[in-house]
């Protein structure tokens, strides 16, 4: 019988992962802005709305980066 064990919480690279997510999101937003030059109507509005959601995600990522940086500074104790 196999014992159910969880993996340890490895937060050591969370800041870097979040920074990559920020960069990828910004790149996607820029690409979407460029695409809007070739769209109109509903498609253009959909791109605008998606970029608004991306902006909200960026705000969340920034807060998580701050939190994770603080955790890293104070140690990873549970």
N, C-alpha and C positions, 0 to 999 in steps of 0.2 A: 504494500500500500504506500502510495506516494504522499509525503507530507506537504501540505499547502503552505509554502513560504512566499512572502512577498519580496520583491526586489527592494534593496535599500534606496532611499530617496537621494539620488545624486543630483545636486543642484549646482555643482561646480562650474558648469558651462552654460547655465541659464542666461546670464547676461549676454554672452556672445550669441546664443541662439536668438534671443530677443532682438539684438542689434541687426542680425541677418534678416529677421522678419520685418523690421522697420525699413531696411534698405530695399527688400523685395517689394514691399507694399508701395513705397515711394516710386520705385521703377514702374510698377503696374499703373500707378496713378498718372505718371508722365506719359506712358504709352497710350492710356485711355484718352488723355487730353489731346494727344496728336491725332488719334482716331476720330475724335469729334469733328475735326476739320472736314472729314469726308462723310459725315452722317447728318441726319436731320430728324426732326419729329420725335417719334416715340423712342427710337434707338438712341438718339442724342440725350433725351431725358433719362433713359435707363442708365447710360454711362455716367451722367451727372449724379444720379442717386447712388450708384455703386461707389463713386469716388467720395461721396459724403460718408458712406459707411466705412470706407477705407480710412478716412480722416478720423472717425471715431475710434477705429481700431488702433491707429497710431497713438492717440491719446492714451488708450489703455496700455499699449506696449511701453510707452514712456513711464507710466506709473509703475508697471511691473519691473522695469529696469531699475528704477529708483529703489523699489522694495528689495529686489534681489541684490543690488549693490550693498544695501544696508545689511542684509543677512550675511553676505560675504564678509563685510567689514567686521561684524560682530561674531562671526563663526557660525557653523552650521548645526548648532545643537538643537535637539528636538524637545 
